[in-house]
Amino acid sequence: MAEQSRNSWISKDDPKLVSARQKDMFEDILEERRLNGEFRYCLRARDEPAFKLNKRRTPSQIKEHVMNSDRVQYAIEQACIETKLPRSEVMAEASAILDEMAHNQNMGAIRSFAFVLVKIFKALYQRIYVNVDGIQKVRGMVKEYPILLMPSHRSYMDFLLMSYVFYHYDLPLPVIAAAMDFLGMKFVGWLLRNSGAFYIRRSFGDDHLYWAVFTEYVQTHICNGDSPIEFYVEGTRSRTSKSYTPKFGMLSAALEPYFKSHIPDVMVVPVSISYDRILEESLYAYELLGVPKPKESTSGLFKARKILEDDFGNVHIYFGEPISIRKYSEGLVDRSLHNLAPRYIASLTNQEQDLIKKLGHHMVLTHQKHMVVSPWNMMAAVLMQCQEGISVRQLAKEVEWVKRQASNMGAYIDWPASETAESVLRANIKLHSNIVRVNTDDVVELVSVAPPAHTKATDAMMITAGQHLMLSLYRNHILHVFVRPAMIAISVNSCTSERLSIDDLFTKYCFLEQLLSKDFVFVPGSSRIDFDLSLRTLTHTSGIVMELDEVVIGQSVNKLTTFYSQMFEPFLLGYWILCQYLLSNHPNVAGKPLAKTQKTVVKETQMLTARLLQEGVIKQHYEILSLDMMNNGLQALFHMGAVIKERRDGVVYMYPNTRQLSNVTENLAKFIDVPRLPAVSINIHSKTVTVNAKL
């Protein structure tokens, strides 16, 4: 029914929709399916290009190769020595790991899955846009090089969309590193495995046998060019719509064959996937508040089918410029260093590990560069600062202003041509009517969002925080555009003197970068370059006035510096409350601050934050209740030396380095207005924790 109504809506030839079928470098790959259906499409002959050195292998032959490889045989021998177990038993364990992991890609399952996916995508989305030139570059490379696909990861839909795009363009379907969560889903787990998913554990720890099987499995696909390999450099889905700092384990395994001269080159393709509306928006919001996500199950999937009646707007999929690892590493690594040791034993050199870290960061920044900014992202940025409501007319003015700032920073903005700002805004309010509405006075306001059924949440603050976190997901999508100039703007906006030298400004910038380093992605060693570029941009476009290498504060504080400061204020306020909580931990009998697990620290900080919000002690930034923000803040404090970790019986405990933490807290309070904290009591499982003001 939903699909029929959307088809009839599109057939009206609305000028905006017609012109949007082709825009800039994008084309809509759903349009043909709406016109011609999917049955013949899924059964049609496919003409896939294949890697020139590929020798066709069945999934069982790939598994046989892995088990017989020198790497896995060596790992089995070492495991026998360490565990004193018979070889047959360790062999059986390795075989079980491989059986659990391996895909079973076959065309029958893929065609069936394609039929289902087309139906789902037509119901959920208005359009799925793909940049054609990016796809053509991938097509041109498939025959010549092994391919690594690295998409951004902000929804479960990412890997389904990637497979659908490759199916649509007659490219070899990727094999995809998938989380074990899906393995237990009846039928769905089987279908994903038969469509190319291989299942890996989230953490391998010190399980050397598992590492060996996993590494060999990935590398045999790359060396033989069986299929493109797809994995997420961020490691997991972003629940916040911000990019996560890169993980390097999978990337190291995938590039090792090049470093050890098994293959002449590998092509790495970054892919940015942007959603007008995220399927999991409500689940994410409550997960950030500490509500456990529901376990993935087939029954849960069928219960969720009512979402097919909803509209999730457009998806933009941008294939970035492929990167040749041979060219990227030229002059930076010496592959001959591996010549003297068995290739399956020697680890990567420090040069190679540094290159992998550099590449991982480059991938994430490339994802961000090609993210599509929708009108709703900019609307959310304004609405987060106008929680009491704002008229549609005033919202249009503010969004137009934000659009100019984002354009100055190089963002790609998806703004319908020949449409008034007000009409664009009303269309987006309609798309996100579960979050906002226009009341009878033409004022945009948040609506009351019913929490997901599994949360069983009745607390009013929890529901309010869920509303704000849902809205923040879309604001967060554009924070990477502004974060570097914002750190300068915050320093300028909070400066109490008449002038601020560039050296002092840079010192403040570096402090904020350290604090924000777990919530945002910064390239290590690039602080000065980023600072200079951001300052130059602000000077040229936004009215920051420089005289003799000093910022003239009175002439530089303006709407932009204030807007940026308010945009990032919740993060700084959340960190400040975390610092206050840590400083207020009473010493134990040894005179040292009481050590607690990270989970306990963030949960009790969240409870303190909730109390301060309820009592009106702090500004009503409900997003600071996010456990993700608190975890990131805690990790940043650890790396700044303000928090110390120690391991007891395999459990990590944390406690403050009081002197360093006091310095951080004092510096942090210079950037934002902070209250004097009253004494606050929190009852946690009948244990009372008293948090006193310490500034």
Helices and strands as residue ranges (DSSP letters): H 2-10, H 15-19, E 22-23, E 26-28, H 31-36, H 39-43, H 59-68, H 70-83, H 87-101, H 107-124, E 127-131, H 132-142, E 147-151, H 157-168, E 175-179, G 180-182, H 188-194, E 197-200, H 208-224, E 229-230, H 249-259, E 267-275, H 281-288, H 298-303, G 304-309, E 314-319, E 323-324, H 325-328, G 335-338, H 350-369, E 372-373, H 375-383, E 390-391, H 392-408, E 412-413, H 421-431, E 436-438, E 443-446, G 453-455, H 460-476, H 479-493, E 499-501, H 502-515, H 527-541, E 546-547, E 550-552, H 553-556, H 559-583, E 596-597, H 598-614, G 622-625, H 627-639, E 643-648, E 651-656, H 658-668, E 680-684, E 687-691
